[in-house]
């Protein structure tokens, strides 16, 4: 350069540097006219090394920057061959410590890019990296200059990034060859001929590195570029979405609202594009299938196996023709138009893998403070909720895009989705419920048999829509399968339907079982509903008796939520129905063991658990199995309590109405078997045994039990049970018994049993209730019994004795005396255990275990209303006399019958 130009470029005043640049521009234009390229190279080399790279001379750097810009302007369209030397020193000045140098670097690069246009694209990565740093510059002027340069680069990229080929990639020889062959200009050739100046493959690693920045200005810069590149149709940035999706999701956690809004817009754009591509591929696949079916029908209607289309299929199967040839055949029968996006490949599985961590529930779900009053950490929590909500929305949309991929991730999707159902945020809760419901429906739609079927299922259209995701990995697969989808003879018009991958049942069950520990009821209920559905679908694949799920289900019976317990019981019942008897027996053994160790559970939930099981399973099977187990139980106290609970349920539960009806039919084999099975274990509790006899209409056995019970210790617990029994006698369940009191000839031992029960009771409310009932019917007993002779009474008694207590004409008659002996033996064993316990744990006034005698029980007397005193007193006297006569005659009749 001339010395005058050098002095001007080194001057500290901008105006003089500008004059020097204008003079330099004139010199370079003259060199171009004279084609003195060597001088141009020398000038550019001097500007770079003597000026732009002068680190310690800011004025010289500024002069070098304006000089390079002037040289580029002078070079015009010939600048491309010099950009390799011009651009690097300008980029180096972007990181200078002097803000003015950085600003002039932006100004210089702006002028260079404005002249170079598409030729600047080979340096896009370097320019982008520099602009990414300048977006967060502290100096406002530098930031403004960077924004101007950014807009220019965006315009260039949007206009020519998809198709522009640099002139440096087009040698003159190749240009001449293409010109002679009639080809188009290589500047805008297809990528197969020359690589484009801009390459997403080279840019994505840089984006993947920069996407993890935390500066909000840089984040906005990145989101703007991602949005721009995604808007260019031919680039298909969505193909590389997994490379930067994780960092983009983290932008939603930025405290800057502008970053969140911009990121939401970018993510919605990507999701919309993914859905559009999925629908497009589904439509193309459906079109191919319809054409295939049409060809098959044509072959079938023609009745010939040698048609042209059939020969094409045979040639394809034998490998005589290529897939491209077959595609050409297809285009001959269709419009053959190419639709943007049909060949885009998207890795849906990687996207789902990236979404999984963002589905986790952030922090404490119970937080309900107004967001304006929250600290920075709490506001970050709500930003995390925004990330979770967006991730849930993405997963929900993927049911339409690629449901088969969601099946593969089901064991990993459930752990974050189910807790989200209990979120304090209504939006997250609704989104999680939608995802959970869709997952349930998806799994239910899976075929029970993993082997593919030869018939088209009703869900085939939906399944076919998900196939392009797999087809994208090999473009030849659709055509290859097309050749195999029809039978050789052309008689089958239904192609093999695509199938979902097989579900990993063990991993899914393990993930669901872990949710039993979740603190929220909704999550635990949802996990049990999943297990119920999975077991219905594949009972032989999950929840075996020897796996770790069974103990967890038993432990869940102690859950604080009734809904959780009910679902748990439904699942356990369902497992028992589909398992062998050994499983059911083991289930009952473990259930009794749980009741034995957790008495509070027995008191609070015992009735509900037994009744729910009777709803889902056979009540007779439950009761007989429990009776067999309890009969062998060594813990007399627990057996007595359990029998008492089972007896109360048997009497009161509507679910056991059929069992009560069968139990009253002692003239049948079925009724006898049930009665004997229950009686042998009911012996642990005398009052329960007595009520069982009343329920089965075995009144003589009941009266015999009262004779034995008179020799037992009358404890407070026993009297309380008798009191409850008297109350139950007034319930609708014992309506038949109360009506039988009107037939004393037919049911004499019913009177004796009830009067005997009355004699066991002290003067209490229950005593008055039972006495009033018996007083109401005692005149009927007197009228039927008193006028008759002894022989008639004996005959009547014998007849009535035979009917309710003897089963004639059968060799399987109930052995009543053996049952009484069993009752005596069990009660004696209970008495000895109570004595041993009393000796070990002495305690005056103790009421546990039935050790307290009747002396310790002093029931309050029932006051008699003044208005009914005389009537009750008179009635009571008559009742007593009549009752005494009736009992005496019934007793004598019984002796006469036994004598005979």
Beta strands, then each sheet from edge to edge (+ up, - down):
end
